[in-house]
Amino acid sequence: MTVSHSLMFIAILGLVISLTNAYDPSPLQDFCVAIDDLNGVFVNGRFCKDPRRVNPEDFFFSGLNIPGNTDNQVGSNVTTVNVDQIPGLNTMGISLVRIDYAPYGQNPPHTHPRGSEILVLIKGTLYVGFVSSNQDNNRLFAKVLHPGDVFVFPIGMIHFQVNIGKIPALAFAGLSSQNAGVITIANAVFGSNPLIYPEVLARAFQLDVNIVKELQAKFGSI
Ligand SMILES: *[C@@H]1O[C@H](CO)[C@@H](O)[C@H](O)[C@H]1NC(C)=O
């Protein structure tokens, strides 16, 4: 390898390493507790509180022992503990959720644009899965989970969990982002604001346009 080739190799390696850090950047100080600032300037993440004013409450949340109310259309409830609840999570690249499922309830197909998820089932029986990308032929990776079982949903993949038992189910999950985000597929596609033209979705989903309108009436907010 010549000197210029070695330099190019090092440059490409550096680029690859920086690209692998494309999500929630690592902290550049002990902590960077988020603070609300009303002056209209935004950063990628949150502003940091003066470290001298940081206290234990900034790293604390209480109440994840309380079940969410699953009395809704899908029969599940996600309680999120991210940087909005714990400002000390700012720049840490992690967050947590509690998921409650009514008997036969589900956490419908959705994706997290900014984080992978690792879920542990505490109670009940779940049928879970994710679908890989077009490039991987949209393969379904699915499992039935029992208490103590763990399953991973890779970043960006559409995934779901269904309670297949007749008792409520309970899971906790960690996410590799301070704010992983959620896109629920049915709501985003059929309930966008404003609505996507029904003719567009009829062609995309190979459905009668009246069925699309029916779905839009269900998911649309206006
Ligand atoms: C989830 O549970 C909380 C607490 O009971 C409740 O305030 C919230 O409305 C529920 N969310 C849904 C989508 O049902």
The ligand as an ORCA input file, in Angstrom:
! r2SCAN-3c Opt
* xyz 0 1
  C     -52.670      5.009     28.830
  O     -52.846      5.020     30.221
  C     -52.800      6.322     30.796
  C     -52.842      6.163     32.296
  O     -53.951      5.377     32.699
  C     -53.941      7.166     30.241
  O     -53.880      8.464     30.759
  C     -53.837      7.199     28.721
  O     -54.941      7.890     28.167
  C     -53.777      5.805     28.147
  N     -53.512      5.882     26.709
  C     -54.268      5.236     25.813
  C     -53.839      5.395     24.387
  O     -55.214      4.549     26.088
*
